[in-house]
């Protein structure tokens, strides 16, 4: 016989103000008079095993750690306060953020008085947009990790099917992200090394304001820096999309549970009271709070990514239509096409994540 099982919830995180500033600490979200917390309902004979969201997102989080986009929150058992705040991962992440903004400021030196409307100017505009977006993504994810807001979400305890669902998305999009990164990096490297200096604007101010007789070393350094920038650009979007899919899966589970409670025309099954529906609302509220935490810390990266992608797509499309005759190298043309497809795919992910979450929120709110 099917029974209604109450889930003892994970610990969630709330703001707690201390003397040294605002921090996020785990605390129970819903507490009743018996000091028992309920955040969800399962229609099953047994409560399913539960694991942290970080287990499901491990492939993406590992890749992000390599490039300083994410680091684990400090442990309270990690010695004194200073050592907890400034571990190796944090120092590395801070260094990467500083270098990212230095790189973003440097690329503005690419413009000269001789610039005119045409393919060369469009390429410079694309470079500026890309460099700035990478710095914004790097900074946003660093701030999310440093403040603990990202940990608010990633430390949540999910049921086992949801973790497996997140794992599938994480593995697939981590592999896809690495494939896109390495492919685009190949095109960038080819442009820097084998096109007789047509891509030397990436070296600005070198070769733009300061001529070099042999810029090979500078080109190799620039090619290596593209690996990090492409990773910041790609993994930030992939992670945001996978989080959106996890939340959508949670909303769908709540909606399915609600449908089991209803016989037809919105009428409840016999024996189900207001408390059963209220517990579903509480679970919905917890998911909404998680979305709010993610949106608070990642909204700037999402907004800038959307604007950057639209701008890049328009410029690339215009260049391919009106200036393709100026590009004789088939590899460069292929690179333009691939970058346009990659940007289009990223734009779809950015829009689809928000639309999907909004859809399930709306459906659940209408049903309740």
N, C-alpha and C positions, 0 to 999 in steps of 0.2 A: 504494500500500500504506500502510495506517495505521501510524504509528510513535508511540512514546512520546517526547514532547519534554519535557525538563526546563526549567523556568522559572527564569531568574536573578531572584531575588526583589527586591522593594522593600526599602529600608532600613526597619527598624522602630525603635521607640524604647524604650529601657530607662532605668531609673533610674541616674543618675550623681551621686554626692555630691561636692559641691565645697565650698570654704571658705565661700561665701556662702549655702549651703543646698542643698536638694534640687531638682534640675532634671531635665528629660527631654531626652535627647539621642539622635539617631539612632545606631543601632548594629546590626550584623548579628545576626540572631536565631539562625540555624543555620549552623554552620561545620564543615566536615569537615577531614580531614587535609591536603587539597590547598588549603585556604583558599577553597573555592568554596561558595557558599550555595545551598541548594535549599529552596524552600518550596512547590512545587506541581508538578503534572503536568498536561499537556494531551495529550489523545489527538487528535492532528492532525498534518498534514504540516508545519505552520509554527507558530511561536509568534505568538500574536495580539498586536497593539499594545497598549500599556499606558499608562494615564494616572492622574493623581491623583484621589482621591475628591472633592476640592474642585471639580473640573470638573463632576462629576455633580450636586453639591448647590448649585451656584452660585445658582440663583434663591432658595432658602431662606436661604442664608448672606448674600446681599445684603440681603434683607429684615431679617434679624436684626441686621446691622450698623447699619441705620438706627436701631434702637431700643436699641442698646448691649448686645444679647444675645450678640454674638460679635465678636471682633477677632482679626486675624492674629497669630501669635506673632512676637516681635521678630526682626529679621534681625541676624545677627552683624556685618554690614557697615554697620549704621546708626549709626556713631559710638561715643561713649562708652557706658558701662554705664547711666548714668542716663537718657540719651535713648532707649536701647533699651527700658527698663522703662516710661517714662512718655511715650509718644507721644500724639497727639491722641485716638485711638480709646480708649485706656485711661483717659485723664482723663475723657472723656465717659462711659464705662461706669461708672467709679467714682461720678461725679456722679449718674448715673441710679439706681444701687443705693442711695445715701444718700437721695435723694428718695423712692424707692419705700418705704423703711422709715419715713421720716417720715410719708408718706401712710398707711401701714398702722397706725402708732401713732395718728395723728389720728382715724381712723375709729372707734376705740374710744370716743371721746367722744360717739358717737351715742346712747348709752343714757342714760335718765333714770329717776328714781324713779317716774314716772307710767306707765312701760311695763307692759303687761299682755299676757297670752297672746292672740295674734291676728295678723292680717295685717301690721300695722305692725311688730310685733316680728320676725316672720319676714323681712320685707324688710331690716331692720337686720342680722339674723344673716347673711343672704345677702351683704350688702355687706361685712361684716367678713371672712367666709370668702374672698370674691373678692379683696379688697385684700391680705390676708395671702398668699394663694396667688400672686398676681402678684409680690409682693416675694420670695418664696421662689424662684420660677422665675428672676427676674432675677438674684438672688444666686448661684444654682447655676450658671447658664451663665457668669456673670462669673468665678466661681472656676474653672470648667472651662477657660476660655480663658486666664486668668491663670497657672494652674499648668502649662499645656501639655498637660494630659491629653486635651483635645479635639483638639489638634493631632496627638497620637499616632495617632488614628484617621483624621482628615481628610487627613493627609499620606501615607497608605498608597497604594501604586500598585496599581491594579486592572486587570484585562483590559478591553478595549474593550467587550465586551457588557455587563459588569457596570456600567461607567460609564454606558452608554446606558440601562440599566435604572434606575439611580439618577436619571438626568436626567429620565426620564419621571415617576417618582414625585415628584421635586422640583418640577417644573413644575406638575403636577396639584395637589399639596397646597399649594403656594405660592398658586396661584390660588384654591383653595378656602378657604384661610385668610384671604386678603384679602377674599373675598366674605362670609365669616362675620363678620369684624371690622367691615366697613362696615355690614352689616345690623344687627348688635347695637348698634353705635354710633348708628345712626339711631334705634333704639328708646330708648336711654338719653337722647339729646338731646331727643327728643320729650317724654319724661317730665320732664326738667328744665325745659323751656321752655313746655310747653303743657298742663300738668296742674294749674295753680293751686297749685304748691308741694308737691304730694304726694310728690315725690322730693327735697325739700330736705334730707332726712337725709344725702344724699351730701355736703353742704356742711359737715357738723359739724366744729367746734363752732358755726359760724355757723348761724343760724336754729334751732338746737337750744338753745344756751345764750346766744347773743348774737344778738339780733334785728336784722335789717337792713331799712331801709325799702324799698330797691330792690336786690335781690340779683342783678340781671341779669348784671353782670360776673362775679360769683362763679359763677353757673351756666354761663356761657360757658367760664370757666377749667376748671371741673369737667368739662364736656363734652370739652374738648381733652385733659385728662389721661386720659380714658377710652380714647382712641385708643392711647396708650402702654400702658396696663394690659391692654387687650384683646390687643394685639400680643404682650406678654410672656406672657400666658396661652395664646394660640393657637399662636404659632410655636414655643414650647418643646415643646409636645406634638407638633406636626407634624414637627419635626426629629427628635425621639426615635423616632417611628414610622417615618420614612423610613430612619433608620439601622438600625432593626431589620429592615426589608425588605431592605436591602442585605446585611446579614449573613445573612439567610435565603437570599437568592439565592446567596451564596457557599457556604453549606452545601449547598444543592441541587446546585450544580455539582460539589462534591467528592463528593457521594453518587452522582451520575450517573457520574462517572469511576470510582468504585469498582465500580459495577454493570457497567461495561464490562470491568473486570478479572476479573469472576466469570462463569463459564459457567453454572452452576446449582448449587443446594444449597450455596452458599457456597464452591464449589471454584474455585481460581484457574485462569486460562488458562495454557497451557503457556508456559514461558519467563519467567514473572513470579516474582520472588523476594520475599524479605522486605524488601529495600531499596525496592521499588516501593510496597509497602503502607506502609512506614515514612514515605516522603515524603508520602503522603496524610495520614498522621497528623500530620506536621509542619505541613502546610497547615491542617488542622483546628485544631491547637494555636494557630496564629497568629490565626485568626479568633476563637477563644475568648479569646485575650489581648486582642484589640480590644474584644470585648464586656465583658470585665472592666474595661478602662479606662473605657468609657462608663458602666458600672454604678457604678463607684467615684465618679464625679463627678456623675452625674445621678440616683442612686437616691433622694435626698431630694426632688428635684423630682417624680419619678415617683410616689413614695409619697404626697406631699402632694397632688398632682393627683388621684390616685385617691380619696383620702379627701374632698377638696373636691368632686369630681364626685358622689360618692355622697350626700354631705350635701346638696348643692344640688339634686340630682334628687329626693330625698325631700321637701325643703321645698317645692319648686315643685309637685310632684304633690299634696301635701297642701293647698297653698294653692288650687290650681285646683279641687280637688274640693269643699272645704268653704267657701271664701271667694270664689268667682267672682261671687257675687251682689253683693258689695261693690264690685266694679270695673265701672263703667258704660261706661268708654271702650273701644271695640272695638280701638283701636290698642294699648292697654296689655295687653289680653287676648291679642292676637296676639303681642305681645312676650314674654309669659310662655310661650306655646306654642313660639315659635321658640327661646327660650333653653333650654327643656327638651329640644327636639330637638338643639340644638347640644351641650349637656352630655352627652346620651346618646351622640351620635356621638363626642365626645371620650373618654368612658368606654370605648367599644368600641375605639378606637384604642389607648388605654393598655393595655387587657387583651390585645388581639390581638397587639400587638408582642411582648410577653413570651411569650405562648403559642406563637406561630409560631416564634420562635427556639428555645424549649425543645423544640418538636417535632422540628426538624431536628437539634438536638444529640443528642437521644435516639435518633433513627433511625440517625444515623451511628455513634454509640457501639455500638448493637446490631449493626450490620452488620460493624463491625471487631472 
